[in-house]
Amino acid sequence: MNSILLLFILLGYFGILLLIAFATSKNATSHSFFTGDKKSPWYLVAFGMIGTSLSGVTFVSVPGKVMDNGWHYYQLVLGFFIGFFVVAFVLLPLYYKHNLSSIYRYLELRLGISAYKWGAGYFILSRTLGATVRLYLVINVLQLFVFKELGIPFWLTTLIIIAMIIAYTLRGGVKTIVWTDTLQTVFMLLALVVCIVSIQQQLNLSWSDILTTMKNEKLLDLWSTNPSKGDYFLKHILGGAFITIAMTGLDQEMMQKNISVKTLRGAQKNMVVFSVILLFVNALFLLLGGVLTLFANQHGLDLKPDDLFPTIVQKYLPLGVFVIFIIGLISALFPSVDGAITALTSSFCIDIIGFERKNLEEKERQRIRRWVHFGFAGLFMLIVFILKWYNNKSIVDLIFEIAGYTYGPLLGLFAFGILTKRNLNPRSIPVICILSPAACYFLNLYSKDIFSNYVIGNEMLILNGLLTFLLLFTFSKKNKYVPENKH
């Protein structure tokens, strides 16, 4: 009975998304798919980006981190906050100056076609890997809670979820996603607050007693002061800042919504407001993690961090709360996948096929764009099936790790273009873009042996970007004058 109810809720939720898609995709063109016709309200983009930033993995995993590490994750969030200001006041002015549909066209304007292709290629690789892993993990949860009891196999669950996402993103693109992400962020935050309040009531403790107990059990500890550990506060803060610069500011999915705002000032306002909201929302997730840990301790539950939230909600809270949890989980899933498919379609059409360089009629653009959209959806499905076939957590961790490494060359390429006036030899770019992440990967494997048990944490992105920058600088030529690029 519960599974049937949840299935109807899922279908109703999807119906709402379809209605929004129908309303926002009228008279949609390829240009509006990619840019939203530069008419997206900044406040909707700011709020909707919360849902994009906090995936289904975050929804389940971040609360579980409190069990072992207290609030150490919040050090990373503080780094994110710093990074958003760099994105707002360094990168966004650059994108608006050149009126870019794809942010990687900056690399073409400044460094040439080779840098442009490699930058876009790394985005496509990293976003495809990262988004499919998130999709796989959340489909597993939906399969367990909803579809398994209805006798629906995993492959059909995957097909249903991806078909739903295609249905409401195919026509409207960014124009649709700005609105659907806003709605889904509302549902996700509602689920978060309801779960916190429900667990607090189950504990039969006042908030002052809960906070006191958390403090005594070191569940509110914020700072990690051991430099050799991966979560040392300087590593987290600096790493968090560069993660934001690379994975938000240099990511077409995240920036596509920002540059759909009409003016630079509006886009900057969106980024600053978003960064403040994100501080508050992440604090709520960690507070949830604290009450979940207290509940587990109170009931003698021995659970893994990632199982903490879904297990307690399913087995110990009322059915209504569990339903809201599923809605929140779905709301965290869809924005992290719909935006990825849309951004990948945009990047492939603009950067790889070359929509802006070719004189194609609108009907032909629409046809190609739809096939690319279907192609990425099919690729997502294939990778999800491969992950299910392996059914090995180490494979999932490895793919996440690879996706993280690919942002280093992007960071190095953009930094070189912005901070220097030197010219690059196009032949050196592919070698450097492969060599740098490979060298960093092997450095990470043997860091304990090389640096006396030192564990590399989030500073790996900085090292990767720095090595790329230094290699690019080494194989570049001095250029006293760089003419203003036209676009």
C-alpha positions in Angstrom: 0.0 0.0 0.0 2.8 2.4 0.9 4.5 1.8 -2.4 1.3 2.4 -4.4 0.8 5.7 -2.5 4.4 6.8 -3.2 4.0 5.9 -6.9 0.9 8.1 -7.2 2.8 10.9 -5.4 5.7 10.5 -7.8 3.3 10.6 -10.8 1.5 13.7 -9.4 4.9 15.4 -8.8 5.9 14.7 -12.4 2.6 16.0 -13.6 3.3 19.4 -11.9 6.7 19.5 -13.6 5.1 18.8 -17.0 2.6 21.6 -16.5 5.4 24.0 -15.8 7.3 22.8 -18.8 4.3 23.3 -21.0 3.8 26.8 -19.7 7.4 27.9 -20.1 8.3 26.3 -23.4 5.8 28.0 -25.6 7.5 29.4 -28.8 10.8 28.0 -27.5 13.8 28.2 -29.8 17.4 26.8 -29.6 18.5 30.2 -28.3 15.9 30.2 -25.5 16.8 26.5 -24.7 20.5 27.6 -24.2 20.0 31.1 -22.6 16.4 31.4 -21.4 16.3 34.5 -23.7 18.2 36.3 -21.0 15.0 36.9 -19.1 15.4 34.7 -16.0 14.5 36.5 -12.8 17.6 36.6 -10.6 15.8 35.7 -7.4 14.3 32.5 -9.0 17.8 31.5 -10.2 19.3 32.2 -6.8 16.7 30.0 -5.0 16.5 27.3 -7.6 20.3 26.8 -7.6 20.0 25.5 -4.0 18.3 22.4 -5.4 21.0 22.1 -8.1 23.8 22.4 -5.6 22.4 19.9 -3.1 21.9 16.7 -4.9 20.2 13.5 -3.7 23.6 12.3 -2.5 23.9 15.5 -0.4 20.4 15.0 0.9 21.3 11.5 2.2 25.0 11.7 3.0 25.7 15.1 4.6 23.5 14.4 7.7 25.4 11.2 8.1 28.8 13.0 8.3 27.8 14.5 11.7 28.0 11.0 13.3 31.8 10.8 12.8 33.0 14.3 12.2 30.5 16.8 13.8 30.3 20.0 11.9 33.6 19.7 10.1 31.8 19.7 6.8 30.7 23.3 7.5 34.4 24.3 7.1 34.0 23.3 3.4 30.7 25.3 3.2 32.6 28.4 4.5 35.0 27.9 1.7 32.1 27.7 -0.8 30.9 31.0 0.5 34.3 32.7 -0.3 34.4 31.1 -3.7 31.0 32.4 -4.7 32.3 36.0 -4.4 35.1 35.2 -6.8 32.6 33.7 -9.3 30.3 36.8 -8.9 32.9 39.5 -9.3 35.7 37.9 -11.4 34.1 35.3 -13.7 30.6 36.6 -14.3 31.8 40.0 -15.6 34.0 38.1 -18.1 31.0 36.0 -19.4 28.7 39.0 -19.7 31.4 41.1 -21.4 31.6 38.6 -24.2 27.9 37.7 -24.2 28.6 34.0 -24.0 26.1 31.2 -24.4 28.7 28.7 -23.5 31.3 29.8 -21.0 34.0 27.8 -22.7 33.9 30.1 -25.7 36.1 32.4 -23.5 38.9 29.9 -23.9 38.5 30.1 -27.7 38.6 33.9 -27.7 41.6 34.1 -25.4 43.6 30.9 -26.0 42.4 29.4 -29.3 40.3 26.5 -30.5 42.4 23.7 -28.8 41.9 25.2 -25.3 38.2 25.7 -26.1 37.7 22.0 -27.2 39.6 20.6 -24.2 37.8 22.8 -21.7 34.4 21.9 -23.1 35.5 18.2 -23.3 36.5 18.1 -19.7 33.2 19.6 -18.6 31.2 17.1 -20.7 33.3 14.2 -19.2 33.1 15.4 -15.6 29.4 16.4 -15.6 28.4 13.1 -17.3 30.3 11.0 -14.8 29.2 13.0 -11.7 25.5 13.3 -12.7 25.1 9.6 -13.6 26.6 8.5 -10.3 24.1 10.8 -8.4 21.3 9.5 -10.6 22.3 5.8 -9.9 22.5 6.3 -6.1 19.1 8.0 -5.9 17.4 5.5 -8.3 18.7 2.8 -5.9 16.8 4.5 -3.1 13.6 4.9 -5.2 13.9 1.3 -6.3 14.1 0.1 -2.7 11.3 2.2 -1.3 8.8 2.5 -4.2 9.4 0.3 -7.2 10.7 -3.0 -5.8 7.5 -3.8 -3.9 5.5 -3.1 -7.0 7.5 -5.8 -8.9 9.1 -3.2 -11.2 12.7 -4.1 -12.1 15.7 -1.7 -11.8 16.1 -1.3 -15.5 12.5 -0.2 -15.9 12.8 2.2 -12.9 15.8 3.8 -14.6 13.9 4.1 -17.9 10.9 5.7 -16.2 12.9 8.3 -14.3 15.0 9.3 -17.3 11.9 9.5 -19.5 10.3 11.8 -17.0 13.3 14.1 -17.0 13.4 14.1 -20.8 9.7 14.9 -21.0 9.9 18.2 -19.2 13.4 19.4 -20.3 13.3 18.6 -24.1 11.6 21.7 -25.3 12.2 24.5 -22.8 15.7 23.9 -21.6 17.0 26.6 -19.3 13.7 28.5 -19.5 11.9 25.6 -18.0 14.6 24.5 -15.5 14.8 27.9 -13.8 11.1 27.4 -12.7 11.1 23.6 -12.0 14.3 23.9 -9.9 12.6 26.6 -7.8 9.6 24.4 -7.2 11.8 21.4 -6.4 14.0 23.5 -4.0 10.8 24.4 -2.1 9.8 20.7 -1.7 13.3 19.7 -0.7 13.6 22.4 2.1 10.1 21.6 3.3 11.1 17.9 3.6 14.2 18.9 5.5 12.4 21.1 8.0 9.6 18.5 8.6 12.1 15.7 9.2 14.1 17.8 11.7 10.9 18.7 13.7 9.6 15.2 13.6 12.8 13.6 14.9 13.0 16.3 17.6 9.5 15.3 18.7 10.4 11.6 18.8 13.4 12.4 21.0 11.1 14.0 23.6 13.8 16.7 24.3 13.6 20.4 24.1 15.9 22.2 21.6 18.1 23.5 24.4 18.5 20.0 25.8 19.3 18.7 22.2 21.9 21.3 21.6 23.5 20.7 25.0 23.7 17.0 24.4 25.1 17.6 20.9 27.8 19.8 22.4 28.7 17.2 25.1 28.9 14.5 22.5 31.1 16.7 20.2 28.5 16.7 17.4 28.8 20.5 17.1 32.6 20.6 16.8 33.4 22.8 13.8 37.1 23.1 13.5 39.5 20.3 12.6 43.0 21.4 13.7 45.2 18.4 12.7 47.1 19.5 9.5 47.8 15.9 8.4 44.1 15.0 8.2 42.0 15.4 5.1 39.4 17.6 6.9 41.9 20.1 8.4 40.2 23.5 8.4 42.6 25.3 6.1 42.3 22.4 3.5 38.5 22.6 3.8 38.2 26.4 3.5 40.7 26.8 0.7 39.6 23.6 -1.0 35.9 24.7 -0.7 36.7 28.1 -2.3 38.4 26.5 -5.3 35.7 23.8 -5.6 33.2 26.6 -6.0 35.3 28.5 -8.5 35.9 25.4 -10.6 32.7 23.4 -10.1 30.3 26.4 -10.2 32.1 29.2 -11.9 33.7 27.0 -14.6 30.8 24.7 -14.9 28.3 25.2 -17.8 25.4 23.7 -15.9 25.7 26.1 -13.0 26.6 29.2 -15.1 24.0 28.5 -17.8 21.3 29.6 -15.3 23.3 32.6 -14.1 24.0 34.0 -17.6 20.3 33.6 -18.4 19.7 36.6 -16.1 19.2 39.8 -18.2 22.0 41.9 -16.6 25.4 41.4 -15.0 24.2 43.2 -11.8 21.2 40.8 -11.5 23.4 37.8 -12.0 25.8 39.0 -9.3 22.9 39.7 -7.0 21.7 36.2 -7.6 25.1 34.7 -6.7 25.5 36.6 -3.5 22.0 35.8 -2.3 22.5 32.2 -3.2 25.7 32.0 -1.2 24.0 33.3 1.9 21.1 30.9 1.6 23.4 28.0 1.1 25.1 28.8 4.5 21.7 28.5 6.2 20.6 25.4 4.3 23.8 23.4 5.0 23.5 24.3 8.7 20.0 22.8 8.6 21.4 19.6 7.0 24.0 19.3 9.8 21.5 20.1 12.5 19.4 17.2 11.0 22.5 15.0 11.2 22.9 15.8 14.9 19.3 14.9 15.8 19.5 11.7 13.7 22.7 10.7 15.6 21.0 11.4 19.0 18.0 9.3 17.9 20.3 6.4 16.8 22.2 6.5 20.1 18.9 6.7 22.1 17.6 3.6 20.3 20.8 1.7 20.2 21.0 1.7 16.4 24.2 0.7 14.7 23.9 2.3 11.2 26.4 3.4 8.5 26.4 7.2 8.0 24.7 7.0 4.6 22.0 4.7 5.9 21.2 6.9 9.0 18.7 9.3 7.4 16.6 6.9 5.2 16.5 4.1 7.7 15.3 6.2 10.6 12.7 8.0 8.5 11.3 4.8 7.0 11.2 2.6 10.2 10.7 5.0 13.1 8.8 8.0 11.8 5.1 8.3 10.8 4.1 7.4 7.2 3.4 11.1 6.3 7.0 12.1 7.2 8.3 9.2 5.1 6.2 10.4 2.2 7.6 13.9 2.6 11.1 12.5 2.8 10.6 10.7 -0.6 9.3 13.9 -2.1 12.4 15.8 -0.8 14.7 13.1 -2.2 13.0 13.2 -5.6 13.3 17.0 -5.4 17.0 16.7 -4.8 17.4 14.2 -7.6 15.7 15.9 -10.5 17.5 19.3 -10.3 20.9 17.5 -10.2 20.1 15.5 -13.4 17.7 17.8 -15.5 20.2 20.6 -15.3 23.1 18.3 -16.2 21.4 16.9 -19.3 20.4 20.4 -20.4 23.9 21.8 -19.9 25.5 18.9 -21.6 23.2 19.3 -24.6 24.0 23.0 -24.7 27.7 22.5 -24.5 27.8 19.7 -27.1 25.7 21.7 -29.5 27.6 25.0 -29.1 31.1 23.8 -28.3 31.5 20.6 -30.2 29.1 20.8 -33.1 29.5 24.6 -33.3 26.0 26.0 -33.5 27.4 29.6 -33.2 30.0 29.0 -36.0 27.6 27.3 -38.5 24.8 29.0 -40.4 22.0 26.5 -39.6 18.3 27.1 -39.9 16.3 27.0 -36.7 14.5 23.8 -37.8 17.8 22.0 -38.3 19.1 23.3 -34.9 16.0 22.0 -33.2 16.4 18.6 -34.8 20.1 18.3 -33.9 19.6 19.6 -30.4 16.8 17.0 -29.7 18.9 14.1 -30.9 21.8 15.3 -28.7 19.4 15.6 -25.8 18.2 12.0 -26.4 21.8 10.9 -26.8 22.9 12.1 -23.4 19.8 10.6 -21.8 20.8 7.3 -23.4 24.4 7.6 -22.2 23.2 8.3 -18.6 21.0 5.2 -18.7 23.9 3.1 -20.0 26.3 4.2 -17.3 23.7 3.6 -14.6 23.2 0.1 -15.9 27.0 -0.5 -15.8 27.2 0.8 -12.2 24.3 -1.5 -11.3 26.0 -4.4 -13.0 29.3 -3.9 -11.0 27.3 -3.1 -7.9 30.5 -2.1 -6.2 30.8 1.0 -4.0 34.5 1.4 -4.9 33.5 1.9 -8.6 31.2 4.7 -7.6 33.8 6.3 -5.4 36.4 6.0 -8.3 34.0 7.7 -10.8 33.3 10.5 -8.4 37.1 10.9 -7.9 37.8 11.0 -11.6 35.0 13.6 -12.1 36.8 15.7 -9.4 40.2 15.5 -11.1 38.8 16.8 -14.5 38.1 20.3 -13.1 41.8 20.9 -12.4 42.7 21.5 -16.1 39.7 23.7 -16.4 40.8 25.8 -13.5 44.4 26.0 -14.9 43.2 27.0 -18.4 40.9 29.8 -17.2 43.5 31.0 -14.7 46.1 31.2 -17.4 43.8 33.1 -19.7 42.7 35.6 -17.0 46.0 36.2 -15.2 48.5 36.2 -18.1 48.8 37.8 -21.5 51.0 35.0 -22.9 50.2 32.8 -26.0 50.0 29.0 -26.0 51.3 26.5 -28.4 48.1 24.6 -29.4 50.0 21.3 -29.5 51.0 21.5 -25.9 47.5 21.9 -24.5 46.3 18.2 -24.9 49.5 16.9 -23.4 49.3 19.2 -20.4 45.5 18.6 -19.9 46.2 14.9 -19.7 49.5 15.0 -17.8 48.4 17.2 -14.9 45.4 15.2 -13.6 47.3 12.0 -14.1 50.3 13.3 -12.1 47.9 14.5 -9.3 46.2 11.1 -9.2 49.4 9.2 -8.6 50.5 11.8 -6.1 47.3 11.2 -4.2 47.8 7.4 -4.3 51.3 7.7 -2.7 51.0 10.8 -0.6 51.2 8.9 2.7 54.5 7.4 1.7 56.0 10.5 0.2 54.8 13.0 2.9 54.9 10.9 6.0 51.3 9.9 6.4 50.0 13.3 5.1 46.5 12.8 3.6 45.7 15.1 0.6 42.1 16.4 0.9 40.3 19.1 -1.0 43.5 20.9 -1.8 44.0 18.4 -4.6 41.9 20.6 -6.9 44.2 23.5 -6.1 47.3 21.4 -6.8 45.8 20.1 -10.1 44.9 23.6 -11.3 48.3 25.0 -10.2 50.2 22.3 -12.0 48.2 22.8 -15.1 48.8 26.6 -14.9 52.6 26.1 -14.4 52.9 23.7 -17.3 50.9 26.1 -19.5 53.1 29.0 -18.5 56.3 26.9 -19.1 55.3 26.1 -22.7 53.8 29.5 -23.6 55.3 32.5 -25.3 55.5 36.1 -24.2 53.0 38.3 -25.9 53.3 42.0 -25.3 50.0 42.9 -26.7 46.8 40.9 -26.8 44.1 42.5 -29.0 40.5 42.7 -27.8 38.8 39.6 -29.0 35.6 40.0 -31.0 32.7 37.6 -30.5 
